[in-house]
């Protein structure tokens, strides 16, 4: 979403243009024996590094991997990725070193928003497989010491969900109050704007000026009940009324359905948007219009209302009743670290275990490498969230890939490696997106007729949608990049697949894939990187981000990264007689022995143990 002061490319559902771009992840551990519907859920265990405290929850040191199921691996040749495709790639994921996967929605859906419009929370969409396929994925993942986390969409349902079908049939239907309805106001009432009159029905217009995240009024007329319903996102995604206790009971029940089947936790989609202003006051216009021609508004009455925290505290208690450190991760694009801290529950830490910190990885429409800004945000995550565990992320299914957002067109590969160094060598839990590890790039459609994402269709050409960051995973240099045997996958494979793919990079010692594997393994095996404290170094440098990771009784580790296109020479004041390089993408630093007068190549990253 986009919050005031934070500019994002678009609002997706998980992202809002006038709110914050949401992308949060929810994780959790697989439980001990629990039974529901005849399916036993068994505890998952992951080999814990010797340097980890035995009391640490698994997610505190985790690498989490987001999978967009339509695009990861097609197992049946229909051109769409599926659950069995994910299962077939578990050896790869294990070799990469991830601890958990977050699977974007795979529930039954009309696919208006590719799964984020859910018509049944307790089943699997046939195009992705069956419940049995999901159970098999959970079981096989456990054998690979990988936890499975699901996306949970609590803000809204599909308009094809039976709840909404019932709600829209009659004002007297018991489900009617499960959604947000309003009679609207007369079109000739004082203060009604020409914009509101565009949405007039039977002499009535929407009750306020709220705009949908995907264009047009946020209110849709239903003749059968002679009322408007509210939809923060597409009109096919009616918002649930979380002021009705029955809604919370039903949604918590859906979460229990999956927790009982053994999933590790949830990523909570667009979670700050659960509540709206009960007075339905107009939001403030901020000037200009969006890609669809609607006025730009702030989101003070539709986003991040205080009531949501009561729900999250109850949800945390519900999840904690399960064994195995199940975790909740929130899609929380927020304006500053103080607001982020509230999503942990502040000092009480009784809300989300891992709200996403988007302040490090998403700076707005014109992301650029700024060592001072990165240093500031990382330090804030270290000092301003009451000692809670940060969660950093640079990529997701709603935003142009970081390699393109931060890239300069000449050093994109080096910059992708630099961002990986930040992701894996800080103290934060790390969330990555499929293909990030091989340097996949954003491939935006060049013709409107090729666009699949509805927001790209309605907003073209100012808004071209999110297809570009959702193209099929590039496994090989063969047909369809090894993603599918179908010659026409749901999205075309990116043109660079013959050189940017897993098979090729697995054989290259200095590839993106090799770099990611190196860093993830160091994070797991090196005590200082795994669980050490952090101290910023050379804090006045505008060009280099450097810090020290230390843990008692073990060699300290220094990380230094050049955020510029020019060589930078540094001297770091760290106790010790010398250093040994652990990882670097700068060949001249592989044999470095000192922290004095070290020259970093453009956008180089260097990780070294202090002797």
Secondary structure, 3 states (H helix, E strand, C coil): CECCCCCCCCCCCCCCCCCECCCCCCCCCCCCCEEECCEEECCCCCCCCCCCCCCCCHHHHCEEEEECHHHHCCCCCCCCCCHHHHHHCHHHHHHHCCCEEEECCCCEECCCCCCCCEEECCCCCCCCCCHHHHHHHHHHHHHCCCEEEEEEECCECCCCCHHHHHHCCCCCCCCHHHECEECCEECCCCCCCHHHHCCCECCEECCCCCECCCCCECEEEECCCCEEEECCCCCCCCEECCCCHHHHHHHHHHHHHHHHHCCCEEEEECHHHCCCCCCCCCCCEEEEECCCCCEEECCCCCCCCCHHHHHHHHHHHHHHCCCCCCEEEECCCCCCHHHHHHHHCHHHCCCCCEECEHHHHCCCCCCCCCHHHHHHHHHHHHHCCCCCCCEEECCCCCCCCHHHHCCCCCCHHHHHHHHHHHHHHCCCEEEEECCHHHCCCCCCCCCHHHCCCHHHHHHCCCCCCCHHHCCCCCCCCCHHHHCCCCCCCCCCCCHHHHCCCHHHHCCCCCCHHHHHHHHHHHHHHCHHHHHCEEEEECCCCCCEEEEEEECCCCCCEEEEEECCCCCEEECCCCCCCCEEEEEECCHHHCCCCCCCCEEECCCCEEEEEEC
